[in-house]
Amino acid sequence: QLVMGKHSKNNNERAFFSHAERQAAKYGRHSSGLLGGHNTAGGNFVDTGWGSHKRTLDSDAMKDLDACSLTLVPCVDPVITPKGVVYDKQVIYQYILDRKAEIERELRAWTAQQEAEAAGAASEAARAADQRVEEFVARQEGLSKSDLASRRPSDPSSSGGAVGALMGRTLVEDTGKHAADTSFWVPQLTPQSKSLLDKPDGVVRCPITNEPLKLKQLYPLSFTRADESLTSAETLAKPRNERYICPLSKKALSNTNPAAFLRPSGTVVSVSCVDSIIKKDMVDPFTDPPTRLKEKDIIPLRVEGTGFAAKTDEKALKVTKTDVMGF
């Protein structure tokens, strides 16, 4: 949605775009609402139009490194999945419980649908069997098809007829074979759409990666506070780049300095230290004694980006399509 300013070149009561408005919409942010707009000597459409083709997402649009992937606020009790997705423990546990209850409801609805379809098929088979018996008896008695049809109860929907009624009074009666075409507005001939349910997936999946989510694969994270004298609540109130640091390099952890999780100790260190220190010996130095590491024991934390294309991994921003579930 474009928000146009009250300017002679931005006559937003018009039903069309002027040339100036079209150029501003093509190149960048709000042209006439900023200092140095396109009407000034040094202004131009490229730098001061509506929107920007140079930067589409600011750092404020990116999730913090230690933020829960569901609530988007810093985690009080963080846990991590094998794919590097960080959640708050209480939030993800509640999500799993709610998702299991929803799967049970979906399964009951699907089971009821299957039973109704089976009952309908059995009823149709019984009706067809009764019809075959009636036809056999009619042939034995020497009755014609018209005589047999007169014995059966009339059904407008099956015979092709249509009767429109209002408050007990018959408005129109159409008994022709083309009644379904000429009297489509009659309730008996209104088509009914069936909403068929697919068999629900009985597996609780991660809302970010759509991978199976298990409680035993939610590992607790241990961040190193930048200021050990602060309480947990005071640390969470700090800016994003002042909460936690790497215990090896003592540098702040953020989206620009991504981190990795060491599963044996649960410690979070920077990716640069993992590449330069940890992977040389493949041991976890935060356990006593140091524990040998495997590749699966080093889990990089999923980061969304910094707001700059050179520092943002576009693959990490992609989210697998999944159902939106409440918690």
C-alpha positions as CSV (number, residue, x, y, z in Angstrom):
1,Q,0.0,0.0,0.0
2,L,1.4,3.3,-1.1
3,V,1.0,6.3,1.2
4,M,1.3,9.5,-0.8
5,G,2.0,12.9,0.7
6,K,0.0,16.1,0.2
7,H,2.1,17.6,-2.6
8,S,1.3,19.0,-6.0
9,K,3.1,16.1,-7.6
10,N,1.3,13.5,-5.4
11,N,-2.4,14.2,-6.2
12,N,-3.7,11.1,-4.6
13,E,-7.3,11.9,-5.4
14,R,-6.6,11.2,-9.0
15,A,-7.7,7.9,-10.5
16,F,-4.3,7.4,-12.2
17,F,-0.6,7.7,-11.6
18,S,1.2,10.8,-12.8
19,H,4.6,10.5,-14.3
20,A,6.3,11.8,-11.1
21,E,4.4,9.3,-9.0
22,R,5.2,6.5,-11.3
23,Q,8.9,7.3,-11.2
24,A,8.9,7.6,-7.4
25,A,7.1,4.3,-7.1
26,K,9.6,2.7,-9.4
27,Y,12.7,3.8,-7.5
28,G,12.4,4.2,-3.8
29,R,11.1,5.6,-0.6
30,H,8.6,8.4,-0.1
31,S,10.1,11.0,-2.4
32,S,8.4,14.2,-1.2
33,G,8.2,13.3,2.4
34,L,12.0,13.3,3.0
35,L,14.6,16.1,3.0
36,G,16.4,16.1,-0.2
37,G,13.4,15.0,-2.3
38,H,13.3,14.9,-6.0
39,N,12.3,18.6,-6.3
40,T,15.5,19.8,-4.7
41,A,18.7,20.4,-6.5
42,G,20.5,17.3,-5.2
43,G,17.5,15.1,-5.0
44,N,16.7,12.2,-7.3
45,F,14.1,9.4,-7.6
46,V,16.7,6.6,-7.1
47,D,17.6,7.7,-3.5
48,T,14.3,9.1,-2.4
49,G,11.4,7.3,-3.9
50,W,8.8,4.9,-2.5
51,G,10.4,1.7,-1.4
52,S,13.9,0.5,-2.3
53,H,15.5,-2.0,-4.6
54,K,18.7,-1.9,-2.7
55,R,17.5,-3.1,0.8
56,T,14.2,-4.9,1.2
57,L,14.5,-6.1,4.9
58,D,16.0,-4.2,7.7
59,S,17.8,-5.9,10.7
60,D,14.6,-5.1,12.8
61,A,12.8,-7.5,10.5
62,M,15.1,-10.4,11.4
63,K,14.7,-12.6,14.4
64,D,17.3,-12.3,17.1
65,L,19.8,-15.2,17.6
66,D,18.4,-16.1,21.0
67,A,14.8,-15.4,20.2
68,C,12.1,-18.2,20.2
69,S,11.1,-19.1,16.6
70,L,7.4,-19.0,17.7
71,T,7.1,-16.0,20.0
72,L,10.0,-14.0,18.4
73,V,11.0,-12.8,21.9
74,P,14.2,-13.7,23.7
75,C,14.0,-17.2,25.3
76,V,13.8,-17.6,29.0
77,D,14.7,-21.3,28.9
78,P,16.0,-22.0,25.4
79,V,16.1,-25.4,23.7
80,I,17.3,-26.3,20.2
81,T,16.3,-28.9,17.6
82,P,18.8,-31.0,15.6
83,K,18.2,-28.5,12.7
84,G,19.3,-25.5,14.7
85,V,15.9,-24.0,15.4
86,V,15.7,-22.3,18.8
87,Y,12.5,-22.4,20.9
88,D,11.5,-21.4,24.4
89,K,11.0,-24.6,26.3
90,Q,7.6,-23.7,27.8
91,V,6.3,-22.5,24.4
92,I,7.4,-25.5,22.4
93,Y,6.1,-28.0,25.0
94,Q,2.7,-26.3,24.9
95,Y,2.8,-26.3,21.1
96,I,3.5,-30.1,21.1
97,L,0.6,-30.8,23.5
98,D,-1.8,-28.6,21.5
99,R,-0.7,-30.2,18.2
100,K,-1.2,-33.7,19.6
101,A,-4.7,-32.8,20.7
102,E,-5.4,-31.3,17.3
103,I,-4.2,-34.5,15.6
104,E,-6.5,-36.5,17.7
105,R,-9.5,-34.3,16.7
106,E,-8.5,-34.5,13.1
107,L,-8.2,-38.3,13.3
108,R,-11.6,-38.7,15.0
109,A,-13.2,-36.5,12.2
110,W,-11.4,-38.6,9.5
111,T,-12.5,-41.9,11.1
112,A,-16.1,-40.6,11.3
113,Q,-15.9,-39.7,7.6
114,Q,-14.6,-43.2,6.7
115,E,-17.4,-44.9,8.7
116,A,-20.0,-42.7,7.1
117,E,-18.6,-43.5,3.6
118,A,-18.7,-47.2,4.5
119,A,-22.2,-47.0,5.8
120,G,-23.3,-45.1,2.7
121,A,-21.7,-47.7,0.4
122,A,-23.4,-50.5,2.4
123,S,-26.8,-48.7,2.1
124,E,-26.3,-48.2,-1.6
125,A,-25.4,-51.9,-2.0
126,A,-28.5,-52.9,0.0
127,R,-30.8,-50.6,-2.1
128,A,-29.3,-52.1,-5.3
129,A,-30.0,-55.6,-4.0
130,D,-33.6,-54.7,-3.1
131,Q,-34.1,-53.2,-6.6
132,R,-32.8,-56.4,-8.2
133,V,-35.2,-58.4,-6.1
134,E,-38.1,-56.2,-7.1
135,E,-37.2,-56.5,-10.7
136,F,-37.0,-60.3,-10.4
137,V,-40.4,-60.4,-8.7
138,A,-41.9,-58.1,-11.4
139,R,-40.6,-60.3,-14.2
140,Q,-42.2,-63.3,-12.5
141,E,-45.5,-61.5,-12.1
142,G,-45.3,-60.3,-15.7
143,L,-45.3,-56.6,-14.8
144,S,-43.8,-54.0,-17.1
145,K,-41.2,-51.4,-16.1
146,S,-43.9,-48.7,-15.9
147,D,-46.0,-50.8,-13.6
148,L,-43.0,-51.4,-11.4
149,A,-42.1,-47.7,-11.4
150,S,-45.7,-46.8,-10.3
151,R,-45.3,-49.0,-7.2
152,R,-42.2,-47.2,-6.0
153,P,-42.5,-43.9,-4.0
154,S,-41.9,-40.8,-6.1
155,D,-38.6,-39.1,-5.6
156,P,-38.3,-35.8,-7.5
157,S,-34.5,-35.8,-7.3
158,S,-34.2,-39.2,-8.8
159,S,-37.0,-39.1,-11.4
160,G,-35.9,-35.7,-12.8
161,G,-38.9,-33.8,-11.6
162,A,-38.8,-30.6,-9.4
163,V,-41.3,-29.0,-7.1
164,G,-40.8,-25.6,-5.6
165,A,-42.8,-24.8,-2.5
166,L,-43.0,-21.9,0.0
167,M,-44.9,-22.0,3.3
168,G,-46.8,-25.2,2.3
169,R,-48.0,-23.8,-1.1
170,T,-46.7,-25.3,-4.3
171,L,-45.2,-22.5,-6.5
172,V,-44.1,-24.6,-9.5
173,E,-44.1,-28.2,-10.4
174,D,-41.8,-29.5,-13.2
175,T,-42.0,-33.2,-13.9
176,G,-40.1,-33.2,-17.1
177,K,-36.8,-35.0,-17.7
178,H,-35.0,-31.7,-18.1
179,A,-36.1,-30.3,-14.8
180,A,-32.6,-30.3,-13.4
181,D,-31.6,-27.8,-16.2
182,T,-34.7,-25.6,-16.2
183,S,-35.4,-25.6,-12.4
184,F,-31.9,-25.6,-11.0
185,W,-33.0,-23.2,-8.3
186,V,-35.2,-25.7,-6.6
187,P,-33.7,-26.9,-3.3
188,Q,-34.0,-30.6,-4.3
189,L,-31.8,-30.0,-7.3
190,T,-29.2,-27.8,-5.6
191,P,-25.8,-29.5,-5.9
192,Q,-24.2,-30.4,-2.6
193,S,-20.4,-30.2,-2.3
194,K,-18.7,-32.8,-0.1
195,S,-15.7,-31.7,1.9
196,L,-13.5,-34.7,2.0
197,L,-10.9,-34.9,4.8
198,D,-7.4,-36.2,4.1
199,K,-5.9,-38.7,6.6
200,P,-4.1,-36.5,9.1
201,D,-0.4,-36.8,9.7
202,G,0.1,-38.4,13.1
203,V,3.5,-36.9,13.6
204,V,4.1,-33.6,15.4
205,R,6.4,-31.5,13.1
206,C,8.5,-28.5,13.6
207,P,6.6,-25.4,12.5
208,I,9.8,-24.0,10.9
209,T,11.4,-26.9,9.1
210,N,8.5,-29.3,9.0
211,E,10.7,-32.1,10.3
212,P,9.5,-34.5,13.0
213,L,9.7,-32.9,16.4
214,K,10.4,-35.1,19.5
215,L,10.9,-34.1,23.1
216,K,14.0,-36.2,23.5
217,Q,15.6,-34.2,20.6
218,L,15.1,-30.8,22.2
219,Y,18.5,-30.0,23.8
220,P,18.9,-27.2,26.4
221,L,21.1,-24.3,25.4
222,S,23.6,-22.7,27.7
223,F,24.5,-19.1,26.7
224,T,27.4,-17.2,28.3
225,R,26.2,-13.9,29.6
226,A,28.1,-10.8,28.7
227,D,27.7,-9.5,32.3
228,E,27.6,-12.3,34.8
229,S,26.5,-9.9,37.6
230,L,23.1,-9.4,35.9
231,T,20.1,-11.6,36.5
232,S,18.4,-13.5,33.8
233,A,15.6,-10.9,33.5
234,E,18.1,-8.0,33.3
235,T,20.1,-9.9,30.6
236,L,17.0,-10.4,28.5
237,A,16.2,-6.7,28.7
238,K,19.6,-5.7,27.2
239,P,20.0,-5.0,23.5
240,R,20.4,-7.9,21.1
241,N,24.2,-7.5,20.8
242,E,24.8,-7.1,24.5
243,R,23.2,-10.2,26.0
244,Y,25.5,-13.1,25.3
245,I,29.1,-13.6,24.2
246,C,31.2,-16.5,23.0
247,P,33.1,-18.0,25.9
248,L,36.2,-18.5,23.8
249,S,36.5,-15.3,21.8
250,K,34.6,-13.1,24.3
251,K,32.8,-11.5,21.3
252,A,29.1,-10.8,21.3
253,L,26.9,-13.3,19.6
254,S,24.4,-12.0,17.1
255,N,23.2,-12.6,13.6
256,T,26.4,-11.0,12.3
257,N,28.5,-13.3,14.5
258,P,26.5,-16.5,14.3
259,A,26.8,-19.3,16.9
260,A,26.9,-23.1,17.1
261,F,25.7,-25.5,19.8
262,L,28.0,-28.2,21.3
263,R,25.7,-31.0,22.3
264,P,27.8,-32.8,25.0
265,S,28.1,-29.6,27.2
266,G,25.2,-27.6,25.8
267,T,27.5,-24.6,25.4
268,V,27.0,-22.0,22.6
269,V,30.1,-20.7,20.9
270,S,30.7,-18.6,17.8
271,V,30.9,-20.4,14.4
272,S,34.3,-18.8,13.8
273,C,35.7,-20.4,17.0
274,V,34.2,-23.7,16.0
275,D,36.0,-23.5,12.6
276,S,39.3,-22.3,14.0
277,I,39.5,-24.1,17.4
278,I,36.9,-26.8,18.0
279,K,37.2,-28.6,14.7
280,K,40.9,-28.9,14.9
281,D,40.8,-31.5,17.7
282,M,37.0,-32.3,17.6
283,V,36.7,-32.2,21.4
284,D,34.3,-30.3,23.6
285,P,36.5,-28.2,26.0
286,F,33.6,-27.4,28.3
287,T,33.2,-30.9,29.7
288,D,35.4,-32.6,32.3
289,P,37.1,-34.5,30.9
290,P,36.8,-33.1,27.3
291,T,34.4,-35.2,25.2
292,R,35.1,-36.3,21.6
293,L,32.8,-34.7,19.2
294,K,31.1,-35.9,16.0
295,E,29.8,-33.8,13.2
296,K,26.2,-34.2,14.4
297,D,27.3,-32.9,17.9
298,I,27.9,-29.5,16.4
299,I,24.6,-27.8,15.5
300,P,24.7,-24.3,14.0
301,L,22.0,-22.0,15.3
302,R,19.5,-21.0,12.6
303,V,20.0,-17.2,11.9
304,E,17.7,-15.2,9.6
305,G,20.1,-12.5,8.5
306,T,21.5,-9.0,9.1
307,G,19.5,-6.9,6.7
308,F,22.4,-6.8,4.2
309,A,22.5,-9.1,1.2
310,A,26.2,-9.9,1.6
311,K,25.7,-11.2,5.2
312,T,22.3,-12.9,4.7
313,D,21.9,-16.5,3.8
314,E,18.7,-16.6,1.7
315,K,18.4,-20.4,2.1
316,A,18.1,-19.9,5.9
317,L,15.2,-17.6,5.4
318,K,13.1,-20.1,3.5
319,V,10.4,-21.8,5.5
320,T,8.9,-25.1,4.4
321,K,5.2,-24.8,3.8
322,T,3.3,-26.2,6.8
323,D,0.0,-25.8,8.5
324,V,-0.4,-22.8,10.9
325,M,-1.1,-24.1,14.3
326,G,-2.1,-22.2,17.4
327,F,-0.5,-22.8,20.8
